[in-house]
């Protein structure tokens, strides 16, 4: 999941396609309209044989503010490597408090970083 997040940040369409299961891969992938991704939090993950699940939250910048995409993703192992199968994304507005960790992932408090 982390490598796919990095590929979205860097707009690496070829990598995203090769890490996507052929049965659910979209015909087109428009990364030019992708948000300005800031950080990734893995909330939970599990593995059972050749099936895996990752529950994550990806934070992105809005103008102004922050948004998030949260998904419970399914992965399968094919030829020794994990590929993304499917997930159900949910998006929303992130409203960090002044003393919360900054959504950008710096590790600093929001009020001392991106407020």
SEZA-797982 format. One record per residue (C-alpha): residue number from 1; residue in three letters; x, y, z. Coordinates in steps of 0.05 Angstrom, whole numbers, m for minus. Layout:
REM SEZA-797982
<r><resi>NUM</resi><resn>ALA</resn><xx>X</xx><yy>Y</yy><zz>Z</zz></r>
...
REM end
This chain:
REM SEZA-797982
<r><resi>1</resi><resn>UNK</resn><xx>0</xx><yy>0</yy><zz>0</zz></r>
<r><resi>2</resi><resn>UNK</resn><xx>56</xx><yy>48</yy><zz>17</zz></r>
<r><resi>3</resi><resn>UNK</resn><xx>88</xx><yy>38</yy><zz>m51</zz></r>
<r><resi>4</resi><resn>UNK</resn><xx>22</xx><yy>52</yy><zz>m87</zz></r>
<r><resi>5</resi><resn>UNK</resn><xx>12</xx><yy>115</yy><zz>m45</zz></r>
<r><resi>6</resi><resn>UNK</resn><xx>82</xx><yy>138</yy><zz>m66</zz></r>
<r><resi>7</resi><resn>UNK</resn><xx>65</xx><yy>123</yy><zz>m138</zz></r>
<r><resi>8</resi><resn>UNK</resn><xx>4</xx><yy>168</yy><zz>m133</zz></r>
<r><resi>9</resi><resn>UNK</resn><xx>46</xx><yy>223</yy><zz>m102</zz></r>
<r><resi>10</resi><resn>UNK</resn><xx>98</xx><yy>217</yy><zz>m157</zz></r>
<r><resi>11</resi><resn>UNK</resn><xx>45</xx><yy>205</yy><zz>m212</zz></r>
<r><resi>12</resi><resn>UNK</resn><xx>77</xx><yy>139</yy><zz>m234</zz></r>
<r><resi>13</resi><resn>UNK</resn><xx>22</xx><yy>111</yy><zz>m277</zz></r>
<r><resi>14</resi><resn>UNK</resn><xx>63</xx><yy>51</yy><zz>m302</zz></r>
<r><resi>15</resi><resn>UNK</resn><xx>76</xx><yy>27</yy><zz>m231</zz></r>
<r><resi>16</resi><resn>UNK</resn><xx>4</xx><yy>35</yy><zz>m211</zz></r>
<r><resi>17</resi><resn>UNK</resn><xx>m19</xx><yy>m6</yy><zz>m271</zz></r>
<r><resi>18</resi><resn>UNK</resn><xx>30</xx><yy>m63</yy><zz>m256</zz></r>
<r><resi>19</resi><resn>UNK</resn><xx>9</xx><yy>m63</yy><zz>m183</zz></r>
<r><resi>20</resi><resn>UNK</resn><xx>m65</xx><yy>m68</yy><zz>m201</zz></r>
<r><resi>21</resi><resn>UNK</resn><xx>m100</xx><yy>m134</yy><zz>m212</zz></r>
<r><resi>22</resi><resn>UNK</resn><xx>m117</xx><yy>m143</yy><zz>m285</zz></r>
<r><resi>23</resi><resn>UNK</resn><xx>m191</xx><yy>m158</yy><zz>m270</zz></r>
<r><resi>24</resi><resn>UNK</resn><xx>m204</xx><yy>m91</yy><zz>m237</zz></r>
<r><resi>25</resi><resn>UNK</resn><xx>m153</xx><yy>m46</yy><zz>m271</zz></r>
<r><resi>26</resi><resn>UNK</resn><xx>m186</xx><yy>16</yy><zz>m300</zz></r>
<r><resi>27</resi><resn>UNK</resn><xx>m181</xx><yy>29</yy><zz>m375</zz></r>
<r><resi>28</resi><resn>UNK</resn><xx>m154</xx><yy>99</yy><zz>m362</zz></r>
<r><resi>29</resi><resn>UNK</resn><xx>m118</xx><yy>130</yy><zz>m304</zz></r>
<r><resi>30</resi><resn>UNK</resn><xx>m117</xx><yy>207</yy><zz>m301</zz></r>
<r><resi>31</resi><resn>UNK</resn><xx>m64</xx><yy>226</yy><zz>m250</zz></r>
<r><resi>32</resi><resn>UNK</resn><xx>m63</xx><yy>298</yy><zz>m272</zz></r>
<r><resi>33</resi><resn>UNK</resn><xx>m127</xx><yy>309</yy><zz>m233</zz></r>
<r><resi>34</resi><resn>UNK</resn><xx>m100</xx><yy>272</yy><zz>m172</zz></r>
<r><resi>35</resi><resn>UNK</resn><xx>m100</xx><yy>312</yy><zz>m107</zz></r>
<r><resi>36</resi><resn>UNK</resn><xx>m38</xx><yy>339</yy><zz>m74</zz></r>
<r><resi>37</resi><resn>UNK</resn><xx>m25</xx><yy>279</yy><zz>m28</zz></r>
<r><resi>38</resi><resn>UNK</resn><xx>8</xx><yy>295</yy><zz>39</zz></r>
<r><resi>39</resi><resn>UNK</resn><xx>10</xx><yy>233</yy><zz>83</zz></r>
<r><resi>40</resi><resn>UNK</resn><xx>m13</xx><yy>162</yy><zz>92</zz></r>
<r><resi>41</resi><resn>UNK</resn><xx>m35</xx><yy>126</yy><zz>156</zz></r>
<r><resi>42</resi><resn>UNK</resn><xx>m44</xx><yy>51</yy><zz>156</zz></r>
<r><resi>43</resi><resn>UNK</resn><xx>m101</xx><yy>39</yy><zz>206</zz></r>
<r><resi>44</resi><resn>UNK</resn><xx>m103</xx><yy>m37</yy><zz>202</zz></r>
<r><resi>45</resi><resn>UNK</resn><xx>m77</xx><yy>m93</yy><zz>159</zz></r>
<r><resi>46</resi><resn>UNK</resn><xx>m84</xx><yy>m168</yy><zz>155</zz></r>
<r><resi>47</resi><resn>UNK</resn><xx>m61</xx><yy>m226</yy><zz>113</zz></r>
<r><resi>48</resi><resn>UNK</resn><xx>m90</xx><yy>m296</yy><zz>102</zz></r>
<r><resi>49</resi><resn>UNK</resn><xx>m53</xx><yy>m339</yy><zz>51</zz></r>
<r><resi>50</resi><resn>UNK</resn><xx>m54</xx><yy>m302</yy><zz>m15</zz></r>
<r><resi>51</resi><resn>UNK</resn><xx>m105</xx><yy>m251</yy><zz>6</zz></r>
<r><resi>52</resi><resn>UNK</resn><xx>m92</xx><yy>m187</yy><zz>44</zz></r>
<r><resi>53</resi><resn>UNK</resn><xx>m130</xx><yy>m127</yy><zz>70</zz></r>
<r><resi>54</resi><resn>UNK</resn><xx>m106</xx><yy>m57</yy><zz>85</zz></r>
<r><resi>55</resi><resn>UNK</resn><xx>m149</xx><yy>m4</yy><zz>119</zz></r>
<r><resi>56</resi><resn>UNK</resn><xx>m116</xx><yy>64</yy><zz>107</zz></r>
<r><resi>57</resi><resn>UNK</resn><xx>m127</xx><yy>139</yy><zz>109</zz></r>
<r><resi>58</resi><resn>UNK</resn><xx>m92</xx><yy>183</yy><zz>58</zz></r>
<r><resi>59</resi><resn>UNK</resn><xx>m90</xx><yy>258</yy><zz>72</zz></r>
<r><resi>60</resi><resn>UNK</resn><xx>m89</xx><yy>310</yy><zz>17</zz></r>
<r><resi>61</resi><resn>UNK</resn><xx>m87</xx><yy>386</yy><zz>13</zz></r>
<r><resi>62</resi><resn>UNK</resn><xx>m148</xx><yy>426</yy><zz>m6</zz></r>
<r><resi>63</resi><resn>UNK</resn><xx>m149</xx><yy>500</yy><zz>m21</zz></r>
<r><resi>64</resi><resn>UNK</resn><xx>m157</xx><yy>517</yy><zz>36</zz></r>
<r><resi>65</resi><resn>UNK</resn><xx>m154</xx><yy>460</yy><zz>86</zz></r>
<r><resi>66</resi><resn>UNK</resn><xx>m147</xx><yy>385</yy><zz>84</zz></r>
<r><resi>67</resi><resn>UNK</resn><xx>m185</xx><yy>326</yy><zz>57</zz></r>
<r><resi>68</resi><resn>UNK</resn><xx>m179</xx><yy>251</yy><zz>67</zz></r>
<r><resi>69</resi><resn>UNK</resn><xx>m192</xx><yy>187</yy><zz>29</zz></r>
<r><resi>70</resi><resn>UNK</resn><xx>m204</xx><yy>126</yy><zz>73</zz></r>
<r><resi>71</resi><resn>UNK</resn><xx>m208</xx><yy>57</yy><zz>43</zz></r>
<r><resi>72</resi><resn>UNK</resn><xx>m212</xx><yy>m16</yy><zz>63</zz></r>
<r><resi>73</resi><resn>UNK</resn><xx>m171</xx><yy>m46</yy><zz>6</zz></r>
<r><resi>74</resi><resn>UNK</resn><xx>m165</xx><yy>m118</yy><zz>m17</zz></r>
<r><resi>75</resi><resn>UNK</resn><xx>m100</xx><yy>m145</yy><zz>m44</zz></r>
<r><resi>76</resi><resn>UNK</resn><xx>m81</xx><yy>m213</yy><zz>m74</zz></r>
<r><resi>77</resi><resn>UNK</resn><xx>m13</xx><yy>m245</yy><zz>m83</zz></r>
<r><resi>78</resi><resn>UNK</resn><xx>3</xx><yy>m264</yy><zz>m154</zz></r>
<r><resi>79</resi><resn>UNK</resn><xx>70</xx><yy>m293</yy><zz>m175</zz></r>
<r><resi>80</resi><resn>UNK</resn><xx>99</xx><yy>m275</yy><zz>m107</zz></r>
<r><resi>81</resi><resn>UNK</resn><xx>79</xx><yy>m201</yy><zz>m106</zz></r>
<r><resi>82</resi><resn>UNK</resn><xx>19</xx><yy>m164</yy><zz>m79</zz></r>
<r><resi>83</resi><resn>UNK</resn><xx>m29</xx><yy>m130</yy><zz>m127</zz></r>
<r><resi>84</resi><resn>UNK</resn><xx>m88</xx><yy>m84</yy><zz>m111</zz></r>
<r><resi>85</resi><resn>UNK</resn><xx>m155</xx><yy>m118</yy><zz>m125</zz></r>
<r><resi>86</resi><resn>UNK</resn><xx>m210</xx><yy>m70</yy><zz>m100</zz></r>
<r><resi>87</resi><resn>UNK</resn><xx>m233</xx><yy>m24</yy><zz>m46</zz></r>
<r><resi>88</resi><resn>UNK</resn><xx>m290</xx><yy>22</yy><zz>m26</zz></r>
<r><resi>89</resi><resn>UNK</resn><xx>m264</xx><yy>93</yy><zz>m17</zz></r>
<r><resi>90</resi><resn>UNK</resn><xx>m296</xx><yy>145</yy><zz>27</zz></r>
<r><resi>91</resi><resn>UNK</resn><xx>m276</xx><yy>217</yy><zz>24</zz></r>
<r><resi>92</resi><resn>UNK</resn><xx>m285</xx><yy>274</yy><zz>72</zz></r>
<r><resi>93</resi><resn>UNK</resn><xx>m259</xx><yy>340</yy><zz>100</zz></r>
<r><resi>94</resi><resn>UNK</resn><xx>m206</xx><yy>336</yy><zz>154</zz></r>
<r><resi>95</resi><resn>UNK</resn><xx>m212</xx><yy>387</yy><zz>209</zz></r>
<r><resi>96</resi><resn>UNK</resn><xx>m150</xx><yy>382</yy><zz>253</zz></r>
<r><resi>97</resi><resn>UNK</resn><xx>m148</xx><yy>418</yy><zz>320</zz></r>
<r><resi>98</resi><resn>UNK</resn><xx>m92</xx><yy>467</yy><zz>335</zz></r>
<r><resi>99</resi><resn>UNK</resn><xx>m57</xx><yy>417</yy><zz>381</zz></r>
<r><resi>100</resi><resn>UNK</resn><xx>m68</xx><yy>356</yy><zz>336</zz></r>
<r><resi>101</resi><resn>UNK</resn><xx>m10</xx><yy>327</yy><zz>296</zz></r>
<r><resi>102</resi><resn>UNK</resn><xx>m4</xx><yy>364</yy><zz>230</zz></r>
<r><resi>103</resi><resn>UNK</resn><xx>m37</xx><yy>327</yy><zz>172</zz></r>
<r><resi>104</resi><resn>UNK</resn><xx>25</xx><yy>339</yy><zz>128</zz></r>
<r><resi>105</resi><resn>UNK</resn><xx>61</xx><yy>284</yy><zz>167</zz></r>
<r><resi>106</resi><resn>UNK</resn><xx>116</xx><yy>329</yy><zz>195</zz></r>
<r><resi>107</resi><resn>UNK</resn><xx>105</xx><yy>304</yy><zz>266</zz></r>
<r><resi>108</resi><resn>UNK</resn><xx>95</xx><yy>375</yy><zz>292</zz></r>
<r><resi>109</resi><resn>UNK</resn><xx>31</xx><yy>404</yy><zz>320</zz></r>
<r><resi>110</resi><resn>UNK</resn><xx>m16</xx><yy>433</yy><zz>269</zz></r>
<r><resi>111</resi><resn>UNK</resn><xx>m12</xx><yy>503</yy><zz>300</zz></r>
<r><resi>112</resi><resn>UNK</resn><xx>64</xx><yy>504</yy><zz>292</zz></r>
<r><resi>113</resi><resn>UNK</resn><xx>65</xx><yy>476</yy><zz>222</zz></r>
<r><resi>114</resi><resn>UNK</resn><xx>11</xx><yy>485</yy><zz>169</zz></r>
<r><resi>115</resi><resn>UNK</resn><xx>m42</xx><yy>526</yy><zz>205</zz></r>
REM end
